[in-house]
Amino acid sequence: MSLEAVSSEMGAAPIKNFPKVNIFGVPISKMNMKQTVSYLTDAIENRLPQHVITANPIMVMSAVEDRNYLAMMKQAELIVPDGTGVVWAAGYVGEPVAERVTGFDLVHELMRIGDRLNWKVYMLGTSTEMIEAAASKLKDMYPGIQIVGCRNGYFKEEQDAEVIQDIVHAAPDLLLVGRSSATQEPWIAKYKHQLQVPVMMGVGGSFDVLAGKLKRAPVLFQKLRLEWFYRLLQEPWRYKRMLTLPKFAVKVIREKEKVTKP
């Protein structure tokens, strides 16, 4: 999957010619991991800004309940099916995606390529201690990448200009933002045209996993599609957010004929 059909205008986004399925108005990519990585590699090589969203049912339900959030998601260049619930919903309505593409795995696949091509990475999010530990871990795993920026995610709106200036000055190939989904995606969407980073991706709690604060679900939990439960065991305070998962499933079942309408 390449970006052959691109605008000749400097900085324009590529034509979105990859297959998608609409889940309650949210356009989810049907590409597999290999195609997704190829697509984003081409974006980096061509310096074409891409807002990449790793979608789960909670985010889709946020889009259902908030028109502004839905509009923001529709403006993203690429939305991958991160959550197992999203993958299930696509299959349930007869529009299956190729496979689940998790944000955590996508980061590592991109880092493997970046390791060879010396890509520049800027990391923004979580606490100073965690972001520095995550950056150190990534650098140990992929010594060929360049960590050109590393900043905690606890800053106020009036500090946005300072953060943007620092990112623009660093000129990274990838910007990884680890804040809450309610914060990171709107922030990227708001400033992506100023940032002009080829790949801008919200990674949620991935930095905390890299830093060792949280553990990723064991393979068995992943195969059983119970990563959400493992996360809940580590962070029980998330139980209210998790209640959205059955609400999403019920909505898909009840409104099966409406799910894929734009």
C-alpha positions, 0 to 999 in steps of 0.5 A: 500500500503506497501513497502514489496518489498524492497531491503535488501541493507541498504538505498536502495529505495523500488521497485516502485510497485504502479500504475502510469500514464505517463504525457509527460514522468513524472510518476504520482502516481495513489494512493489515499491520504490514500495509499500515506500516508501509503506508506510514513509511511512505508518509514519512518518506514523503513528509506528508502529515498523518494523524493516526488514531488507534480506535477502541470502542470507548473512543467510538462511543465518545464520537457517537455522543459528541459530534465534535469528537466525531468530526475530529476523528473523521479529519484524521488521515488514518484510524486503525482498529486497536480495540478488539471490540472494534474488530468484532463490530466490523466482522459482525456487520459483514465488513471485517478488517484484515486484522487487529492493529494495536497502537503498541505493536504499531509503534514497535513495527515503526521503530524497527524500520526507524532503527534502520533509517535513523528516524527522529522521534519526539515523545510527549506524555505521562510524567517526566519520570515515566517518559524519560524511562520509556525513551531510554527503553526505546533507545535501548531496543532500537539504537538507530532511532534518534530521540529528539524530544522528550517531554511530560504531558502535564502542561496547560493550554497556555503552554501549547505554543511553547510545546509546539515550538519545541516539536517544530524545532526538533523536526521529528519523523514521528510524534508519539503522544501519550495522554488520555484519548479525550486529550491527545487526539483533539490536541493533535487534531488542533495543531497538526497543521502547525506541527507538520510531523509525518506521523502523529499518533496518540499512544495512550498508556504505552509509555507507562508500559514501556517504562515498566509501570504497567504490564501488557496483558499476557498473550493468553489474555490477548488471544481471549480478547481480555486485555481490557480486563487485565488493564482493569486488574492493574487500574481498577479505578478505570471500571467506569470507563470499562462500562462503555464496552458492553454499551457499545456491543449492545448498540452494535447488535441492536443497530446492526443495519445502521452501524456502517452508515456514514 
